[in-house]
Amino acid sequence: MPRKCLVINIDRCTGCDSCIVSCKFENHLPLGTFYNRVMQVGPTGTYPNIERYNLPVQCQQCTHARCVEVCPTGASYRDSESGIVLVNEAKCIGCQYCLYACPYGVRSFSEEDGVARKCTLCQHLTADGKADPACVHNCPGGARFYGDLDDPDSAVSRELAKYDDECIHTLGAPEGEEPLTRYILSPSMAHWKELV
């Protein structure tokens, strides 16, 4: 099964929120609903050694996804072909267990439709392998990459190969989900802070 995910190069992220806007537009999200957000980490340190960076956060495509494990109907599932964690709205009963189980707070609930929703890595665009998710395509800083971590020729693998291990990070999770999303942050830009 492929391990499709995003790699986000924080060294290049300007915090412009284009990923948020393009996601909302592509997925027709109502006001107040977001599949991703950009957090500001910092400022930290003591003058004149101050650090701050932008941290885009969306579904982390966890290897051991708690959202899938707690779903009583199988509505939250990992697609066998793409490996992407998705929601089958026809099976969703609106219990919101998956929202509570996600340590990253990146799921949303549609009051109008009574179902859980989340980032799908724009599967409607990426399923045929010819397009990137909207957030990747529209990032003006070229900070976002999409692909399979197990494919050395994928955009994510090629970008990660440019950096030493000290520059590559994942969001920590107390439940041990093992998120697939990778972040690149060079120590020369700022020092990685564990937030979860």
C-alpha positions as CSV (number, residue, x, y, z in Angstrom):
1,M,0.0,0.0,0.0
2,P,1.4,3.4,-0.9
3,R,2.3,5.9,1.8
4,K,1.0,9.1,0.2
5,C,1.4,12.3,2.1
6,L,2.6,15.9,2.1
7,V,6.1,17.2,2.7
8,I,6.1,20.8,3.8
9,N,9.3,22.8,3.6
10,I,8.9,25.3,6.4
11,D,12.1,27.1,5.3
12,R,10.1,28.3,2.3
13,C,6.7,28.9,4.0
14,T,5.8,32.6,4.2
15,G,2.6,32.1,6.1
16,C,0.6,33.6,3.2
17,D,-2.4,31.2,3.8
18,S,-2.7,30.3,0.1
19,C,-3.0,26.7,1.1
20,I,-6.0,27.5,3.3
21,V,-7.7,29.6,0.7
22,S,-7.1,27.1,-2.2
23,C,-8.3,24.2,0.0
24,K,-11.5,26.1,0.9
25,F,-12.2,27.0,-2.7
26,E,-11.4,23.5,-4.1
27,N,-13.5,21.7,-1.5
28,H,-16.4,24.3,-1.3
29,L,-15.9,24.6,2.4
30,P,-18.4,26.9,4.3
31,L,-17.4,29.7,6.6
32,G,-15.6,28.5,9.7
33,T,-14.7,25.1,8.2
34,F,-11.0,24.4,7.5
35,Y,-9.2,21.2,6.4
36,N,-5.9,22.9,7.1
37,R,-4.5,25.9,8.9
38,V,-1.2,27.7,9.4
39,M,0.0,28.2,12.9
40,Q,2.7,30.6,14.0
41,V,5.2,29.0,16.3
42,G,6.9,31.6,18.4
43,P,8.4,34.0,18.8
44,T,10.7,32.2,21.2
45,G,14.1,33.0,22.5
46,T,15.7,36.1,24.0
47,Y,16.5,39.2,22.1
48,P,18.4,39.4,19.8
49,N,18.1,35.6,19.3
50,I,14.4,35.4,18.4
51,E,12.9,32.6,16.3
52,R,9.5,32.2,14.7
53,Y,8.2,30.0,11.9
54,N,4.9,29.1,10.2
55,L,3.6,25.6,10.7
56,P,0.9,24.4,8.2
57,V,-1.2,21.6,9.8
58,Q,-3.7,19.3,8.1
59,C,-4.4,15.6,8.2
60,Q,-1.1,13.9,9.0
61,Q,-2.1,10.6,7.2
62,C,-1.1,8.6,10.3
63,T,0.1,5.0,9.9
64,H,-1.9,4.0,13.0
65,A,-4.8,6.4,12.6
66,R,-6.9,6.6,15.8
67,C,-9.7,8.2,13.8
68,V,-10.0,5.0,11.9
69,E,-9.7,2.8,14.9
70,V,-12.5,4.5,16.9
71,C,-15.0,4.8,14.1
72,P,-17.9,2.4,15.0
73,T,-19.2,2.1,11.4
74,G,-16.1,2.0,9.3
75,A,-16.9,5.4,7.8
76,S,-13.3,6.5,8.6
77,Y,-11.1,4.2,6.7
78,R,-7.8,3.9,4.8
79,D,-8.3,3.5,1.1
80,S,-6.7,0.3,0.0
81,E,-5.5,1.7,-3.4
82,S,-4.2,5.1,-2.4
83,G,-3.4,4.5,1.3
84,I,-5.1,7.8,2.1
85,V,-7.3,8.1,5.2
86,L,-10.8,9.1,4.1
87,V,-14.4,9.4,5.3
88,N,-17.3,7.5,3.6
89,E,-20.1,10.0,4.4
90,A,-22.7,7.4,3.6
91,K,-21.6,5.3,6.6
92,C,-21.0,8.3,8.9
93,I,-23.5,8.5,11.8
94,G,-22.2,11.8,13.1
95,C,-20.9,10.5,16.4
96,Q,-17.8,12.6,16.1
97,Y,-15.5,10.0,17.8
98,C,-13.0,10.6,15.1
99,L,-12.9,14.3,15.8
100,Y,-12.1,13.6,19.5
101,A,-9.5,10.9,18.6
102,C,-7.5,13.1,16.3
103,P,-4.6,14.6,18.3
104,Y,-4.1,17.3,15.7
105,G,-7.6,18.7,15.7
106,V,-7.8,18.6,11.9
107,R,-11.2,17.0,11.4
108,S,-14.4,19.0,11.1
109,F,-18.0,18.3,11.5
110,S,-20.7,19.4,9.1
111,E,-23.7,20.5,11.1
112,E,-25.7,20.8,7.9
113,D,-25.0,17.2,6.7
114,G,-24.3,15.6,10.1
115,V,-21.0,14.0,9.0
116,A,-17.3,14.2,9.8
117,R,-15.1,15.7,7.1
118,K,-11.3,16.1,6.6
119,C,-8.5,16.7,4.1
120,T,-8.5,14.0,1.4
121,L,-5.3,15.1,-0.2
122,C,-7.7,16.2,-3.0
123,Q,-8.2,12.6,-4.0
124,H,-10.7,13.8,-6.7
125,L,-7.7,15.6,-8.3
126,T,-4.9,13.2,-7.5
127,A,-6.5,9.8,-8.0
128,D,-5.2,9.5,-11.6
129,G,-1.7,10.6,-10.7
130,K,-1.8,13.6,-13.0
131,A,-2.4,16.4,-10.5
132,D,-1.3,17.7,-7.1
133,P,-3.6,18.7,-4.3
134,A,-4.9,22.2,-4.5
135,C,-2.7,23.4,-1.6
136,V,0.4,22.1,-3.3
137,H,-0.4,23.5,-6.7
138,N,-1.2,26.9,-5.3
139,C,1.7,27.4,-2.9
140,P,3.5,30.5,-4.2
141,G,6.6,29.7,-2.1
142,G,6.9,26.1,-3.5
143,A,6.9,24.8,0.1
144,R,4.5,21.9,-0.4
145,F,5.1,18.6,-2.0
146,Y,2.8,15.5,-2.6
147,G,3.7,11.9,-3.3
148,D,4.5,8.4,-2.0
149,L,7.2,8.2,0.7
150,D,8.1,4.7,-0.6
151,D,8.7,5.9,-4.1
152,P,12.3,7.4,-4.4
153,D,11.3,9.3,-7.5
154,S,8.3,11.0,-6.0
155,A,8.3,14.7,-5.3
156,V,8.2,14.1,-1.5
157,S,11.2,11.7,-1.6
158,R,13.2,13.9,-3.8
159,E,12.7,16.9,-1.5
160,L,13.5,15.0,1.6
161,A,16.7,13.7,0.0
162,K,18.1,17.2,-0.1
163,Y,18.2,17.6,3.7
164,D,19.9,16.0,6.6
165,D,17.9,14.1,9.2
166,E,18.3,17.0,11.7
167,C,16.1,19.1,9.3
168,I,13.3,16.6,8.9
169,H,10.5,16.5,11.5
170,T,7.0,15.0,12.2
171,L,4.4,16.3,14.5
172,G,4.6,14.2,17.7
173,A,1.6,12.3,19.0
174,P,1.2,10.8,22.4
175,E,-1.0,7.9,21.0
176,G,1.8,6.8,18.6
177,E,-0.1,7.4,15.4
178,E,3.2,7.7,13.4
179,P,2.2,10.5,11.1
180,L,3.4,10.3,7.5
181,T,3.5,14.1,6.9
182,R,7.1,15.4,7.0
183,Y,8.2,18.9,7.8
184,I,11.6,20.4,6.8
185,L,13.0,23.0,9.1
186,S,16.7,23.9,9.0
187,P,18.3,24.8,12.3
188,S,19.7,27.9,10.6
189,M,16.1,29.1,10.1
190,A,14.7,28.1,13.5
191,H,14.7,25.2,16.0
192,W,11.8,22.7,15.8
193,K,9.3,22.9,18.7
194,E,7.2,19.9,19.7
195,L,3.6,21.1,20.0
196,V,1.5,17.9,20.5
